[in-house]
Every structure is written in C-alpha cells, then in structure tokens.
Amino acid sequence: MFDKARYIIVEGPIGAGKTSLARRLAEYLPATKPMFERPQDNPFLTRFYQNPGRWALSTQLSFLFQRLGQLAALGNDTLENNERIISDFMLERDVLFARITLPKDELALYEQVYAAAKPAFLPVPDLVIYLQAPTVTLIERIHKRGIDAERRISESYLDRVARRYANFFFQYETAPLFIVDAAVLNPVDNEDDFKLLVERIAEMRGYREFFGYGL
C-alpha cells in the first residue's frame, strides 16, 4: 500500500495520537509534503474550551479557513509531481465538529459558509488511517500530554466526539481505510507497535482493514 499511497491522512478524535503518528510516518516514509493542523494558530481555541457556547462558531470558522489555506497551498504541482503528502486532518472533520459544538442556527450559518468556501476539487487521499479509541483512553492521553487548554475538555464532550468519529468512519467509502484499535496499540510511543503498523499497512490488500492485537 505504501508504494501506491502518495496522499495519506491520519485521523481520529482528540487524544488518539493522530498528529504524533502522522509525524512519525512523515519521517519514516518520508513525506515530501507533511501537512499538519495548527491549533496553536487558532486564536479562539483556548476561549472555546473555557466557554464553548460563546466561542464555538469562531473556533470552527478559524479552523475551516486554516485548513482550506493549507489545502490550497498544496497546489496542483504537488499532486502532479507525485509527491508524498502526509496529513493529520481531512476537511470533513470540520463539519463533524461543527455538528457537535454549534446550535442549530449557527450550524446552518456554518454549513452555508462551508459550502461556499469548499473548493470544487479536493484531492482524494490514497489511504486514511483512523485511530479508534474509547473515551477513557482519550482522557488518559490528553492528561498525559499536559496541554493546559485541553484540561477543560469534558468527558461528555470527548464521548460525543468519539461517537461521531465512529459513525463517520462506519459509513466512510471515499478512500481505503485502515482502522487502528488505539486502546490496545500505541504506535506513537511503542516501537514494536509502530513496526507492526507499518508492516500491516504495507501488506494491506483490501479497501477496509482493522488492526488490533491478534488481527
């Protein structure tokens, strides 16, 4: 799979380890065009965790335009030159989060903006790696990494995020999907797990595969 996959996305809920794994893969393969989200550049994110009702729409719009800018910066030359892109986000995640955080009227406004701003052509990934994890695992890993702004994330919010991701990828058919049980495997911190992950993806033959211990 790695020989053919030039555009790889690692996705998963907050705390699953998507950015760290994407960075490891970008170094290992390597990637000529790593593309990672920049939460530190969103001026509303800390305020969102403090007061979600007040700052959700601003936070969502800021992330949306940040990601649109990153995707636009890829340019056609990157795709035509067959460069390897590794990213820790897909644009669809913005709508997923908006449907969790926004009230009905603001969601309708957001979806209008999204529809108008979304480019007519978006590159389709060759492979999506989805890190699936229960809420208890997400909480443990968020606390472990110790980012101050994230300490305010509630268990109920994380549970909704994890459920939305599970539902989204249950129906996902746009690209080959490799699902990782991140509750029992930790390819970010465990070298053996990372090697197993790389081997399994390299051998991937189906359109959807699940990776966990014993599988």
FENSUL-V30635 format. One record per backbone hydrogen bond with DSSP energy under -0.5 kcal/mol. CO is the residue of the C=O (numbers start at 1). NH is the residue of the N-H. If there is no record, write none. Layout:
[[CO;NH] [CO;NH]]
This chain:
[[1;4] [1;5] [4;6] [6;8] [6;85] [7;126] [7;127] [8;87] [9;11] [9;129] [11;131] [13;16] [17;21] [18;22] [19;23] [20;24] [21;25] [22;26] [23;27] [24;28] [25;29] [26;30] [26;31] [33;86] [35;88] [38;41] [39;42] [41;43] [42;45] [44;48] [45;49] [46;50] [47;51] [51;54] [51;55] [52;56] [55;59] [56;60] [57;61] [58;62] [59;63] [60;64] [61;65] [62;66] [63;67] [64;68] [65;69] [66;70] [67;71] [68;72] [69;73] [70;74] [71;74] [71;75] [72;75] [74;78] [75;79] [76;80] [77;81] [78;83] [79;82] [83;85] [84;32] [84;33] [85;8] [86;35] [87;10] [90;93] [91;94] [91;95] [92;96] [93;97] [94;98] [95;99] [96;100] [97;100] [97;101] [98;102] [103;107] [104;108] [105;109] [106;110] [107;111] [108;112] [109;113] [110;114] [111;115] [112;116] [113;117] [114;118] [127;9] [128;130] [128;178] [129;11] [129;131] [130;132] [130;180] [131;13] [132;182] [132;183] [134;138] [135;139] [136;140] [137;141] [138;142] [139;143] [140;144] [141;145] [142;146] [142;147] [146;148] [147;150] [147;151] [148;151] [149;152] [150;153] [154;158] [155;159] [156;160] [157;161] [158;162] [159;163] [160;164] [161;165] [162;166] [163;167] [164;168] [165;169] [166;170] [167;171] [168;171] [176;128] [177;179] [177;209] [178;130] [179;211] [180;132] [180;182] [181;184] [181;185] [186;190] [189;191] [190;194] [191;195] [192;196] [193;197] [194;198] [195;199] [196;200] [197;201] [198;202] [199;203] [201;204] [207;177] [209;179] [210;212] [211;181] [212;215]]
